[in-house]
Amino acid sequence: MHASEGARAAAVARSVAASLGLPADEAAVLHDSNKLTLRLLPADTLARVAPADGQVAQFEVGLARQLTEAGCPVGTPDPRVEPRVYERDGFVVTLWRYYEPTDAGEVTPAAFAGALARLHAGMRELDVPAPRYTERVERALRFLADHERTPGLAPADRALLQETLRSTAEWIAARGAPEQLLHGEPHPGNVLATAQGPLFIDWETCCRGPAEFDLAHAPEEAGAHYPGVDVELLRRCRVLVLAIITVWRWDLDDLFPDGRRMGEEWLARIRVAAVGK
């Protein structure tokens, strides 16, 4: 969020928490992107705040509750308040339990894979509507077709990304792997290292697809520990995910810190992957 909007969002989060009996004299920013994630003290609750338009906050809270009931390794809404979306002054606020990070601060590849497998097992039991992963491919292709949206891409790089997205998505579809409900983006930033073990958070990108699509977001070493993984499918999913996120880094409106440098690095990796097909 821009600084002025972020300040308003933090004030709204503090106000909502205080109105629910959770004192929030301080608000420490933990993450700032399309949503603002705050640790509110002294109540020690986690607030996620976003502009009200086009949000899926209610879906996230509802899914987190179902996954918790299914015994999945997920971060839970704050049990001290009603688990719902609070809307105020153009923002939506959800309140979650704050988990103190472990001293190690990292999740090992084996623990990551084990937790993701448990999450997938629980998600297979849920009947939750969600878009297929292919919608991200289609959106990325639309961005590439819009030269005004992605003006910094050289013609050869644009063509490379288009071909990579289309051919890789076609290969994955032809593989015919079973599809299920997925987290959508279980990268390390969406996994908490806690005393209870790894816990997954942030459900706005939930989708349907093969388990390998989720695993493609995890650290590469985790793949060897995931039970029954299709190694070649995982490799192709990693290429697909890399191509998608590379497109986002070339979006004119992208605010990711140091995004253009990352976009250049990822393009170089995709060129290598294309040569090695």
DRENPA-3360 file (N, C-alpha, C; in nm, 2 decimals, always signed):
BEGIN
1 = MHASEGAR = +0.08/-0.12/+0.00/+0.00/+0.00/+0.00/+0.09/+0.12/+0.00 ~ +0.03/+0.23/-0.06/+0.10/+0.36/-0.05/+0.10/+0.41/+0.10 ~ +0.20/+0.49/+0.13/+0.22/+0.53/+0.27/+0.09/+0.59/+0.34 ~ +0.03/+0.68/+0.26/-0.09/+0.74/+0.32/-0.21/+0.64/+0.34 ~ -0.22/+0.55/+0.25/-0.33/+0.45/+0.26/-0.29/+0.35/+0.37 ~ -0.16/+0.32/+0.38/-0.12/+0.23/+0.49/-0.14/+0.28/+0.62 ~ -0.12/+0.41/+0.64/-0.15/+0.48/+0.77/-0.29/+0.47/+0.81 ~ -0.38/+0.49/+0.71/-0.52/+0.49/+0.74/-0.57/+0.34/+0.77;
9 = AAAVARSV = -0.51/+0.25/+0.69/-0.54/+0.11/+0.72/-0.50/+0.06/+0.86 ~ -0.38/+0.10/+0.90/-0.34/+0.07/+1.04/-0.43/+0.13/+1.14 ~ -0.47/+0.25/+1.12/-0.56/+0.32/+1.21/-0.70/+0.24/+1.22 ~ -0.75/+0.20/+1.11/-0.87/+0.12/+1.10/-0.85/-0.01/+1.18 ~ -0.74/-0.08/+1.16/-0.72/-0.21/+1.22/-0.72/-0.19/+1.38 ~ -0.65/-0.09/+1.42/-0.64/-0.06/+1.56/-0.78/-0.03/+1.62 ~ -0.86/+0.05/+1.55/-0.99/+0.08/+1.59/-1.08/-0.04/+1.60 ~ -1.07/-0.13/+1.50/-1.16/-0.25/+1.50/-1.12/-0.34/+1.62;
17 = AASLGLPA = -0.99/-0.36/+1.63/-0.94/-0.45/+1.74/-0.99/-0.39/+1.88 ~ -0.97/-0.26/+1.90/-1.01/-0.20/+2.03/-1.15/-0.21/+2.05 ~ -1.24/-0.20/+1.95/-1.38/-0.21/+1.97/-1.43/-0.35/+2.01 ~ -1.34/-0.45/+1.98/-1.37/-0.58/+2.02/-1.30/-0.63/+2.15 ~ -1.25/-0.53/+2.22/-1.18/-0.56/+2.35/-1.04/-0.61/+2.34 ~ -0.98/-0.58/+2.22/-0.84/-0.62/+2.20/-0.76/-0.49/+2.20 ~ -0.69/-0.45/+2.30/-0.62/-0.32/+2.30/-0.51/-0.32/+2.20 ~ -0.50/-0.21/+2.12/-0.41/-0.21/+2.01/-0.34/-0.07/+2.01;
25 = DEAAVLHD = -0.26/-0.04/+2.11/-0.19/+0.08/+2.11/-0.08/+0.10/+2.01 ~ -0.02/-0.02/+1.97/+0.09/-0.02/+1.87/+0.05/-0.11/+1.76 ~ +0.10/-0.07/+1.64/+0.08/-0.16/+1.52/+0.21/-0.17/+1.45 ~ +0.27/-0.29/+1.45/+0.40/-0.32/+1.38/+0.37/-0.38/+1.25 ~ +0.42/-0.32/+1.14/+0.40/-0.37/+1.01/+0.49/-0.50/+0.99 ~ +0.42/-0.61/+0.96/+0.49/-0.74/+0.93/+0.51/-0.76/+0.78 ~ +0.41/-0.72/+0.70/+0.41/-0.73/+0.56/+0.33/-0.63/+0.49 ~ +0.37/-0.58/+0.38/+0.30/-0.47/+0.31/+0.30/-0.50/+0.16;
33 = SNKLTLRL = +0.18/-0.54/+0.11/+0.17/-0.56/-0.04/+0.03/-0.51/-0.07 ~ -0.05/-0.60/-0.14/-0.19/-0.56/-0.17/-0.27/-0.56/-0.04 ~ -0.22/-0.63/+0.06/-0.28/-0.63/+0.20/-0.17/-0.58/+0.30 ~ -0.22/-0.52/+0.41/-0.13/-0.48/+0.51/-0.14/-0.58/+0.63 ~ -0.03/-0.64/+0.67/-0.03/-0.73/+0.78/+0.03/-0.67/+0.90 ~ -0.04/-0.66/+1.01/+0.01/-0.59/+1.13/+0.00/-0.68/+1.25 ~ +0.10/-0.66/+1.34/+0.09/-0.72/+1.47/+0.05/-0.61/+1.57 ~ -0.07/-0.63/+1.63/-0.13/-0.53/+1.72/-0.09/-0.56/+1.86;
41 = LPADTLAR = -0.04/-0.46/+1.93/+0.00/-0.48/+2.07/-0.07/-0.38/+2.16 ~ -0.10/-0.41/+2.29/-0.05/-0.53/+2.36/-0.14/-0.65/+2.35 ~ -0.25/-0.64/+2.27/-0.34/-0.76/+2.25/-0.27/-0.88/+2.19 ~ -0.16/-0.85/+2.11/-0.09/-0.95/+2.04/-0.18/-1.03/+1.95 ~ -0.24/-0.96/+1.86/-0.33/-1.02/+1.75/-0.27/-0.98/+1.62 ~ -0.30/-1.06/+1.52/-0.25/-1.03/+1.38/-0.37/-0.98/+1.30 ~ -0.35/-0.86/+1.24/-0.46/-0.80/+1.16/-0.42/-0.79/+1.02 ~ -0.51/-0.84/+0.93/-0.48/-0.82/+0.79/-0.59/-0.72/+0.73;
49 = VAPADGQV = -0.54/-0.62/+0.67/-0.62/-0.51/+0.63/-0.60/-0.49/+0.48 ~ -0.72/-0.46/+0.41/-0.71/-0.44/+0.26/-0.83/-0.35/+0.22 ~ -0.81/-0.28/+0.11/-0.93/-0.20/+0.06/-1.05/-0.30/+0.04 ~ -1.17/-0.25/+0.06/-1.28/-0.33/+0.06/-1.32/-0.38/-0.08 ~ -1.29/-0.31/-0.18/-1.33/-0.35/-0.32/-1.25/-0.47/-0.36 ~ -1.33/-0.57/-0.41/-1.28/-0.69/-0.48/-1.20/-0.78/-0.38 ~ -1.23/-0.78/-0.26/-1.16/-0.87/-0.16/-1.23/-1.00/-0.14 ~ -1.15/-1.10/-0.10/-1.20/-1.24/-0.08/-1.17/-1.27/+0.07;
57 = AQFEVGLA = -1.18/-1.17/+0.16/-1.15/-1.19/+0.30/-1.24/-1.29/+0.36 ~ -1.37/-1.28/+0.33/-1.47/-1.38/+0.39/-1.44/-1.52/+0.35 ~ -1.40/-1.54/+0.22/-1.36/-1.67/+0.17/-1.24/-1.72/+0.25 ~ -1.14/-1.64/+0.28/-1.02/-1.68/+0.35/-1.05/-1.72/+0.49 ~ -1.14/-1.64/+0.56/-1.17/-1.68/+0.70/-1.25/-1.81/+0.70 ~ -1.35/-1.82/+0.61/-1.43/-1.95/+0.61/-1.34/-2.07/+0.58 ~ -1.25/-2.06/+0.48/-1.17/-2.17/+0.45/-1.07/-2.21/+0.56 ~ -1.02/-2.10/+0.63/-0.93/-2.13/+0.74/-1.00/-2.21/+0.85;
65 = RQLTEAGC = -1.12/-2.17/+0.87/-1.20/-2.24/+0.98/-1.22/-2.39/+0.94 ~ -1.26/-2.41/+0.81/-1.28/-2.55/+0.77/-1.15/-2.63/+0.78 ~ -1.04/-2.57/+0.74/-0.91/-2.64/+0.74/-0.87/-2.67/+0.88 ~ -0.90/-2.58/+0.97/-0.86/-2.60/+1.11/-0.94/-2.72/+1.17 ~ -1.07/-2.72/+1.14/-1.16/-2.83/+1.18/-1.11/-2.96/+1.12 ~ -1.05/-2.96/+1.00/-1.01/-3.08/+0.94/-0.87/-3.13/+0.99 ~ -0.81/-3.05/+1.09/-0.68/-3.08/+1.15/-0.56/-3.05/+1.06 ~ -0.58/-2.95/+0.97/-0.47/-2.91/+0.88/-0.38/-2.82/+0.95;
73 = PVGTPDPR = -0.25/-2.81/+0.91/-0.15/-2.72/+0.97/-0.17/-2.58/+0.91 ~ -0.26/-2.50/+0.97/-0.29/-2.37/+0.92/-0.30/-2.27/+1.04 ~ -0.27/-2.14/+1.00/-0.29/-2.03/+1.10/-0.44/-2.01/+1.12 ~ -0.48/-1.99/+1.24/-0.63/-1.98/+1.27/-0.67/-1.84/+1.30 ~ -0.80/-1.80/+1.28/-0.85/-1.67/+1.32/-0.83/-1.66/+1.47 ~ -0.82/-1.54/+1.52/-0.80/-1.51/+1.66/-0.92/-1.57/+1.74 ~ -0.90/-1.66/+1.83/-1.02/-1.72/+1.90/-1.09/-1.63/+2.00 ~ -1.03/-1.51/+2.02/-1.09/-1.42/+2.12/-1.21/-1.34/+2.06;
81 = VEPRVYER = -1.22/-1.34/+1.93/-1.33/-1.26/+1.86/-1.40/-1.35/+1.76 ~ -1.51/-1.30/+1.72/-1.59/-1.38/+1.62/-1.51/-1.38/+1.49 ~ -1.49/-1.50/+1.43/-1.41/-1.51/+1.31/-1.49/-1.47/+1.18 ~ -1.48/-1.34/+1.15/-1.55/-1.28/+1.04/-1.47/-1.16/+0.99 ~ -1.53/-1.10/+0.88/-1.47/-0.99/+0.82/-1.53/-0.86/+0.89 ~ -1.45/-0.77/+0.93/-1.49/-0.64/+0.98/-1.47/-0.53/+0.88 ~ -1.57/-0.46/+0.84/-1.56/-0.36/+0.74/-1.58/-0.22/+0.80 ~ -1.48/-0.13/+0.77/-1.49/+0.00/+0.82/-1.41/+0.10/+0.73;
89 = DGFVVTLW = -1.47/+0.22/+0.70/-1.40/+0.33/+0.64/-1.33/+0.28/+0.51 ~ -1.40/+0.19/+0.43/-1.34/+0.15/+0.30/-1.24/+0.04/+0.31 ~ -1.22/-0.02/+0.43/-1.12/-0.13/+0.44/-1.20/-0.25/+0.50 ~ -1.14/-0.37/+0.48/-1.19/-0.49/+0.54/-1.07/-0.54/+0.63 ~ -1.11/-0.58/+0.75/-1.01/-0.63/+0.85/-1.05/-0.77/+0.90 ~ -0.95/-0.85/+0.90/-0.96/-0.98/+0.96/-0.86/-1.00/+1.07 ~ -0.89/-1.07/+1.18/-0.80/-1.08/+1.29/-0.76/-1.23/+1.31 ~ -0.63/-1.25/+1.33/-0.58/-1.39/+1.33/-0.49/-1.40/+1.45;
97 = RYYEPTDA = -0.47/-1.53/+1.49/-0.38/-1.56/+1.60/-0.24/-1.53/+1.56 ~ -0.17/-1.46/+1.65/-0.03/-1.43/+1.62/+0.06/-1.55/+1.68 ~ +0.15/-1.60/+1.59/+0.24/-1.71/+1.63/+0.38/-1.66/+1.65 ~ +0.43/-1.68/+1.77/+0.57/-1.64/+1.79/+0.66/-1.73/+1.70 ~ +0.75/-1.67/+1.62/+0.84/-1.76/+1.54/+0.93/-1.84/+1.63 ~ +0.97/-1.95/+1.58/+1.07/-2.04/+1.65/+1.21/-1.97/+1.64 ~ +1.30/-2.01/+1.73/+1.43/-1.96/+1.73/+1.50/-1.99/+1.59 ~ +1.48/-2.11/+1.54/+1.54/-2.14/+1.41/+1.50/-2.05/+1.30;
105 = GEVTPAAF = +1.37/-2.01/+1.30/+1.32/-1.92/+1.20/+1.30/-1.97/+1.06 ~ +1.33/-2.10/+1.04/+1.31/-2.16/+0.90/+1.25/-2.29/+0.92 ~ +1.18/-2.33/+0.81/+1.12/-2.46/+0.80/+1.21/-2.55/+0.71 ~ +1.24/-2.67/+0.76/+1.33/-2.76/+0.68/+1.25/-2.81/+0.56 ~ +1.32/-2.85/+0.46/+1.25/-2.91/+0.34/+1.16/-3.02/+0.37 ~ +1.21/-3.11/+0.46/+1.12/-3.23/+0.50/+1.00/-3.19/+0.57 ~ +1.01/-3.09/+0.67/+0.90/-3.05/+0.74/+0.80/-2.97/+0.65 ~ +0.85/-2.90/+0.56/+0.77/-2.82/+0.46/+0.69/-2.92/+0.38;
113 = AGALARLH = +0.75/-3.02/+0.32/+0.68/-3.12/+0.24/+0.58/-3.20/+0.32 ~ +0.61/-3.24/+0.44/+0.52/-3.31/+0.53/+0.40/-3.23/+0.56 ~ +0.42/-3.10/+0.59/+0.31/-3.01/+0.63/+0.22/-2.99/+0.50 ~ +0.28/-2.97/+0.39/+0.20/-2.95/+0.26/+0.12/-3.08/+0.23 ~ +0.18/-3.19/+0.25/+0.11/-3.32/+0.22/-0.01/-3.33/+0.31 ~ +0.00/-3.29/+0.44/-0.11/-3.29/+0.53/-0.22/-3.19/+0.49 ~ -0.17/-3.08/+0.45/-0.27/-2.97/+0.41/-0.35/-3.03/+0.29 ~ -0.28/-3.08/+0.19/-0.34/-3.14/+0.07/-0.44/-3.25/+0.10;
121 = AGMRELDV = -0.41/-3.33/+0.20/-0.50/-3.44/+0.24/-0.63/-3.38/+0.29 ~ -0.62/-3.28/+0.38/-0.74/-3.21/+0.43/-0.82/-3.14/+0.32 ~ -0.75/-3.08/+0.23/-0.82/-3.00/+0.13/-0.89/-3.09/+0.03 ~ -0.84/-3.21/+0.01/-0.91/-3.31/-0.07/-1.05/-3.34/-0.02 ~ -1.07/-3.33/+0.11/-1.20/-3.36/+0.17/-1.30/-3.24/+0.16 ~ -1.26/-3.13/+0.12/-1.35/-3.01/+0.12/-1.41/-2.99/-0.02 ~ -1.53/-2.95/-0.02/-1.61/-2.91/-0.14/-1.61/-2.76/-0.14 ~ -1.51/-2.70/-0.19/-1.50/-2.55/-0.20/-1.48/-2.51/-0.34;
129 = PAPRYTER = -1.56/-2.42/-0.39/-1.54/-2.37/-0.53/-1.42/-2.28/-0.54 ~ -1.34/-2.30/-0.64/-1.22/-2.22/-0.66/-1.18/-2.23/-0.80 ~ -1.11/-2.13/-0.86/-1.07/-2.13/-1.00/-0.96/-2.23/-1.02 ~ -0.95/-2.28/-1.15/-0.84/-2.37/-1.18/-0.71/-2.28/-1.19 ~ -0.60/-2.35/-1.18/-0.47/-2.28/-1.19/-0.45/-2.22/-1.33 ~ -0.52/-2.28/-1.43/-0.51/-2.23/-1.57/-0.55/-2.08/-1.58 ~ -0.64/-2.04/-1.49/-0.68/-1.90/-1.50/-0.56/-1.80/-1.48 ~ -0.46/-1.84/-1.41/-0.34/-1.76/-1.39/-0.26/-1.75/-1.52;
137 = VERALRFL = -0.26/-1.87/-1.59/-0.19/-1.87/-1.72/-0.26/-1.78/-1.82 ~ -0.39/-1.78/-1.82/-0.47/-1.70/-1.91/-0.45/-1.55/-1.88 ~ -0.45/-1.52/-1.75/-0.43/-1.38/-1.71/-0.29/-1.33/-1.75 ~ -0.19/-1.42/-1.73/-0.05/-1.38/-1.77/-0.04/-1.36/-1.92 ~ -0.11/-1.44/-2.00/-0.11/-1.42/-2.15/-0.18/-1.29/-2.19 ~ -0.28/-1.26/-2.12/-0.35/-1.13/-2.15/-0.26/-1.01/-2.12 ~ -0.18/-1.02/-2.01/-0.09/-0.91/-1.98/+0.02/-0.90/-2.09 ~ +0.07/-1.02/-2.14/+0.17/-1.02/-2.24/+0.11/-0.96/-2.37;
145 = ADHERTPG = -0.02/-0.99/-2.40/-0.08/-0.93/-2.52/-0.10/-0.78/-2.51 ~ -0.10/-0.73/-2.39/-0.12/-0.59/-2.37/+0.01/-0.52/-2.36 ~ +0.06/-0.47/-2.47/+0.20/-0.40/-2.47/+0.20/-0.28/-2.38 ~ +0.09/-0.21/-2.36/+0.09/-0.10/-2.27/+0.10/-0.14/-2.13 ~ +0.06/-0.26/-2.10/+0.06/-0.31/-1.96/+0.20/-0.36/-1.93 ~ +0.27/-0.41/-2.03/+0.41/-0.47/-2.01/+0.50/-0.41/-2.11 ~ +0.53/-0.27/-2.10/+0.60/-0.21/-2.21/+0.75/-0.24/-2.20 ~ +0.80/-0.28/-2.09/+0.95/-0.30/-2.08/+1.00/-0.43/-2.14;
153 = LAPADRAL = +0.91/-0.52/-2.18/+0.96/-0.65/-2.24/+1.01/-0.63/-2.38 ~ +1.13/-0.69/-2.41/+1.18/-0.70/-2.54/+1.09/-0.80/-2.62 ~ +1.07/-0.78/-2.75/+0.99/-0.87/-2.83/+1.03/-1.01/-2.82 ~ +1.16/-1.04/-2.82/+1.20/-1.18/-2.81/+1.16/-1.24/-2.67 ~ +1.17/-1.16/-2.56/+1.14/-1.21/-2.43/+0.98/-1.23/-2.42 ~ +0.91/-1.14/-2.48/+0.76/-1.15/-2.48/+0.72/-1.28/-2.55 ~ +0.78/-1.31/-2.66/+0.75/-1.43/-2.73/+0.79/-1.55/-2.66 ~ +0.91/-1.55/-2.59/+0.95/-1.66/-2.51/+0.85/-1.69/-2.40;
161 = LQETLRST = +0.81/-1.59/-2.33/+0.71/-1.61/-2.22/+0.58/-1.66/-2.27 ~ +0.53/-1.61/-2.38/+0.41/-1.66/-2.44/+0.42/-1.81/-2.48 ~ +0.53/-1.85/-2.54/+0.55/-1.98/-2.58/+0.56/-2.07/-2.46 ~ +0.64/-2.03/-2.36/+0.66/-2.11/-2.24/+0.52/-2.13/-2.17 ~ +0.44/-2.03/-2.15/+0.32/-2.05/-2.08/+0.22/-2.14/-2.16 ~ +0.21/-2.12/-2.29/+0.12/-2.21/-2.37/+0.17/-2.35/-2.37 ~ +0.29/-2.37/-2.41/+0.34/-2.51/-2.43/+0.34/-2.59/-2.30 ~ +0.38/-2.52/-2.19/+0.40/-2.59/-2.06/+0.26/-2.62/-2.01;
169 = AEWIAARG = +0.16/-2.53/-2.02/+0.03/-2.55/-1.97/-0.04/-2.67/-2.05 ~ -0.01/-2.68/-2.18/-0.06/-2.79/-2.26/+0.00/-2.92/-2.22 ~ +0.13/-2.92/-2.19/+0.19/-3.05/-2.14/+0.13/-3.09/-2.01 ~ +0.11/-3.00/-1.92/+0.06/-3.04/-1.79/-0.08/-3.09/-1.80 ~ -0.16/-3.03/-1.89/-0.30/-3.08/-1.91/-0.30/-3.22/-1.97 ~ -0.21/-3.24/-2.06/-0.20/-3.37/-2.13/-0.16/-3.48/-2.03 ~ -0.08/-3.44/-1.93/-0.04/-3.54/-1.83/-0.15/-3.61/-1.76 ~ -0.26/-3.53/-1.74/-0.38/-3.59/-1.68/-0.38/-3.62/-1.54;
177 = APEQLLHG = -0.29/-3.55/-1.46/-0.28/-3.58/-1.32/-0.41/-3.54/-1.24 ~ -0.44/-3.61/-1.14/-0.56/-3.57/-1.06/-0.55/-3.43/-1.01 ~ -0.66/-3.36/-1.00/-0.66/-3.22/-0.95/-0.74/-3.21/-0.82 ~ -0.71/-3.12/-0.74/-0.77/-3.10/-0.61/-0.76/-2.95/-0.57 ~ -0.83/-2.92/-0.46/-0.81/-2.79/-0.40/-0.67/-2.77/-0.35 ~ -0.61/-2.65/-0.38/-0.48/-2.62/-0.35/-0.47/-2.49/-0.27 ~ -0.36/-2.47/-0.20/-0.33/-2.34/-0.14/-0.32/-2.23/-0.25 ~ -0.24/-2.26/-0.35/-0.22/-2.17/-0.46/-0.09/-2.10/-0.47;
185 = EPHPGNVL = -0.04/-2.06/-0.35/+0.10/-2.00/-0.35/+0.16/-2.03/-0.21 ~ +0.19/-2.16/-0.19/+0.25/-2.20/-0.06/+0.40/-2.18/-0.06 ~ +0.45/-2.06/-0.09/+0.59/-2.03/-0.09/+0.63/-2.00/+0.06 ~ +0.76/-1.99/+0.09/+0.80/-1.97/+0.23/+0.74/-1.85/+0.30 ~ +0.71/-1.75/+0.22/+0.65/-1.63/+0.28/+0.51/-1.65/+0.33 ~ +0.44/-1.76/+0.29/+0.31/-1.80/+0.34/+0.31/-1.92/+0.43 ~ +0.43/-1.95/+0.49/+0.44/-2.06/+0.58/+0.51/-2.00/+0.71 ~ +0.45/-2.02/+0.82/+0.50/-1.98/+0.95/+0.58/-2.09/+1.02;
193 = ATAQGPLF = +0.70/-2.06/+1.07/+0.78/-2.16/+1.15/+0.74/-2.13/+1.29 ~ +0.66/-2.22/+1.35/+0.61/-2.21/+1.48/+0.65/-2.33/+1.57 ~ +0.62/-2.31/+1.70/+0.64/-2.42/+1.79/+0.55/-2.54/+1.76 ~ +0.44/-2.51/+1.70/+0.35/-2.62/+1.66/+0.39/-2.69/+1.52 ~ +0.49/-2.64/+1.47/+0.53/-2.68/+1.33/+0.50/-2.58/+1.23 ~ +0.52/-2.62/+1.10/+0.49/-2.52/+0.99/+0.34/-2.50/+0.98 ~ +0.30/-2.38/+0.97/+0.15/-2.34/+0.95/+0.14/-2.26/+0.83 ~ +0.04/-2.29/+0.74/+0.02/-2.22/+0.62/-0.08/-2.11/+0.65;
201 = IDWETCCR = -0.06/-2.00/+0.58/-0.15/-1.88/+0.59/-0.18/-1.82/+0.45 ~ -0.27/-1.73/+0.44/-0.30/-1.65/+0.32/-0.37/-1.74/+0.21 ~ -0.50/-1.73/+0.20/-0.58/-1.81/+0.12/-0.64/-1.74/+0.00 ~ -0.60/-1.62/-0.03/-0.66/-1.55/-0.14/-0.63/-1.61/-0.28 ~ -0.52/-1.69/-0.29/-0.49/-1.74/-0.42/-0.53/-1.89/-0.43 ~ -0.61/-1.94/-0.35/-0.66/-2.08/-0.35/-0.71/-2.11/-0.49 ~ -0.68/-2.23/-0.54/-0.72/-2.27/-0.67/-0.73/-2.42/-0.68 ~ -0.76/-2.48/-0.79/-0.76/-2.62/-0.81/-0.66/-2.66/-0.92;
209 = GPAEFDLA = -0.59/-2.77/-0.89/-0.49/-2.82/-0.99/-0.42/-2.94/-0.93 ~ -0.32/-2.99/-1.00/-0.24/-3.10/-0.94/-0.16/-3.05/-0.82 ~ -0.13/-3.15/-0.73/-0.06/-3.11/-0.61/+0.08/-3.05/-0.65 ~ +0.14/-3.10/-0.76/+0.27/-3.05/-0.80/+0.27/-2.90/-0.83 ~ +0.15/-2.84/-0.87/+0.15/-2.70/-0.89/+0.18/-2.62/-0.76 ~ +0.12/-2.67/-0.65/+0.15/-2.61/-0.52/+0.30/-2.63/-0.48 ~ +0.34/-2.75/-0.50/+0.48/-2.79/-0.46/+0.58/-2.71/-0.54 ~ +0.54/-2.66/-0.66/+0.63/-2.58/-0.74/+0.67/-2.45/-0.68;
217 = HAPEEAGA = +0.58/-2.40/-0.58/+0.61/-2.28/-0.51/+0.70/-2.30/-0.39 ~ +0.72/-2.42/-0.35/+0.80/-2.45/-0.23/+0.95/-2.45/-0.26 ~ +1.03/-2.45/-0.16/+1.18/-2.46/-0.19/+1.20/-2.59/-0.26 ~ +1.30/-2.58/-0.36/+1.32/-2.70/-0.45/+1.35/-2.83/-0.37 ~ +1.42/-2.81/-0.26/+1.46/-2.93/-0.19/+1.34/-3.01/-0.13 ~ +1.23/-2.94/-0.11/+1.11/-3.00/-0.05/+1.05/-3.11/-0.14 ~ +1.07/-3.09/-0.27/+1.01/-3.19/-0.37/+1.05/-3.33/-0.34 ~ +1.17/-3.35/-0.30/+1.22/-3.49/-0.28/+1.15/-3.56/-0.16;
225 = HYPGVDVE = +1.09/-3.48/-0.07/+1.03/-3.53/+0.05/+0.88/-3.54/+0.04 ~ +0.82/-3.50/-0.07/+0.67/-3.50/-0.09/+0.63/-3.64/-0.13 ~ +0.54/-3.71/-0.07/+0.51/-3.85/-0.10/+0.44/-3.86/-0.24 ~ +0.49/-3.95/-0.32/+0.43/-3.98/-0.45/+0.44/-3.88/-0.55 ~ +0.54/-3.79/-0.54/+0.55/-3.68/-0.63/+0.58/-3.73/-0.78 ~ +0.52/-3.66/-0.88/+0.55/-3.69/-1.02/+0.67/-3.59/-1.05 ~ +0.79/-3.64/-1.06/+0.91/-3.56/-1.07/+0.90/-3.47/-1.20 ~ +0.86/-3.53/-1.31/+0.86/-3.45/-1.44/+0.75/-3.35/-1.43;
233 = LLRRCRVL = +0.63/-3.39/-1.38/+0.52/-3.29/-1.37/+0.56/-3.18/-1.28 ~ +0.63/-3.20/-1.17/+0.68/-3.10/-1.08/+0.78/-3.01/-1.15 ~ +0.87/-3.06/-1.23/+0.96/-2.98/-1.31/+0.89/-2.88/-1.40 ~ +0.79/-2.94/-1.47/+0.71/-2.85/-1.56/+0.63/-2.75/-1.49 ~ +0.57/-2.78/-1.37/+0.50/-2.69/-1.30/+0.59/-2.58/-1.25 ~ +0.71/-2.61/-1.21/+0.81/-2.50/-1.17/+0.83/-2.41/-1.28 ~ +0.85/-2.46/-1.41/+0.87/-2.37/-1.52/+0.74/-2.28/-1.54 ~ +0.63/-2.34/-1.53/+0.50/-2.26/-1.55/+0.49/-2.15/-1.44;
241 = VLAIITVW = +0.51/-2.19/-1.32/+0.50/-2.09/-1.21/+0.61/-1.98/-1.23 ~ +0.73/-2.01/-1.27/+0.83/-1.92/-1.29/+0.79/-1.82/-1.41 ~ +0.73/-1.87/-1.51/+0.69/-1.79/-1.62/+0.58/-1.69/-1.58 ~ +0.48/-1.74/-1.50/+0.37/-1.66/-1.45/+0.42/-1.54/-1.37 ~ +0.51/-1.57/-1.27/+0.55/-1.47/-1.18/+0.65/-1.37/-1.25 ~ +0.72/-1.42/-1.35/+0.80/-1.33/-1.43/+0.72/-1.23/-1.50 ~ +0.60/-1.27/-1.55/+0.51/-1.17/-1.62/+0.47/-1.06/-1.52 ~ +0.44/-1.10/-1.40/+0.39/-1.00/-1.30/+0.50/-0.90/-1.27;
249 = RWDLDDLF = +0.63/-0.94/-1.28/+0.74/-0.84/-1.25/+0.75/-0.74/-1.36 ~ +0.70/-0.77/-1.48/+0.70/-0.68/-1.59/+0.58/-0.59/-1.61 ~ +0.48/-0.61/-1.52/+0.36/-0.54/-1.52/+0.39/-0.39/-1.48 ~ +0.34/-0.30/-1.56/+0.37/-0.16/-1.53/+0.33/-0.11/-1.39 ~ +0.23/-0.18/-1.33/+0.18/-0.14/-1.20/+0.24/-0.22/-1.09 ~ +0.34/-0.31/-1.12/+0.40/-0.39/-1.02/+0.48/-0.31/-0.91 ~ +0.45/-0.33/-0.79/+0.52/-0.26/-0.68/+0.61/-0.35/-0.60 ~ +0.64/-0.47/-0.65/+0.72/-0.56/-0.58/+0.86/-0.50/-0.56;
257 = PDGRRMGE = +0.92/-0.50/-0.44/+1.05/-0.44/-0.42/+1.16/-0.51/-0.51 ~ +1.23/-0.43/-0.59/+1.34/-0.48/-0.68/+1.28/-0.58/-0.78 ~ +1.15/-0.55/-0.82/+1.09/-0.65/-0.91/+1.15/-0.66/-1.05 ~ +1.20/-0.55/-1.10/+1.25/-0.55/-1.24/+1.38/-0.64/-1.24 ~ +1.46/-0.62/-1.14/+1.58/-0.71/-1.14/+1.55/-0.85/-1.13 ~ +1.45/-0.88/-1.05/+1.41/-1.02/-1.04/+1.35/-1.07/-1.17 ~ +1.27/-0.99/-1.24/+1.22/-1.02/-1.37/+1.33/-1.06/-1.47 ~ +1.44/-0.98/-1.46/+1.55/-1.01/-1.55/+1.61/-1.15/-1.52;
265 = EWLARIRV = +1.63/-1.17/-1.39/+1.69/-1.30/-1.35/+1.61/-1.42/-1.39 ~ +1.48/-1.40/-1.37/+1.39/-1.51/-1.40/+1.38/-1.54/-1.55 ~ +1.38/-1.43/-1.63/+1.38/-1.45/-1.77/+1.51/-1.53/-1.81 ~ +1.62/-1.50/-1.75/+1.74/-1.58/-1.78/+1.72/-1.73/-1.75 ~ +1.66/-1.76/-1.64/+1.63/-1.90/-1.60/+1.54/-1.96/-1.70 ~ +1.44/-1.89/-1.75/+1.34/-1.94/-1.85/+1.41/-1.97/-1.98 ~ +1.51/-1.89/-2.02/+1.58/-1.91/-2.14/+1.66/-2.04/-2.13 ~ +1.72/-2.07/-2.02/+1.79/-2.19/-1.99/+1.70/-2.31/-2.00;
273 = AAVGK = +1.58/-2.30/-1.93/+1.48/-2.40/-1.94/+1.43/-2.43/-2.08 ~ +1.42/-2.33/-2.16/+1.37/-2.35/-2.30/+1.47/-2.43/-2.38 ~ +1.60/-2.40/-2.36/+1.71/-2.47/-2.43/+1.71/-2.61/-2.39 ~ +1.68/-2.64/-2.26/+1.69/-2.78/-2.21/+1.57/-2.86/-2.23 ~ +1.47/-2.82/-2.30/+1.35/-2.90/-2.32/+1.38/-3.03/-2.39;
% end
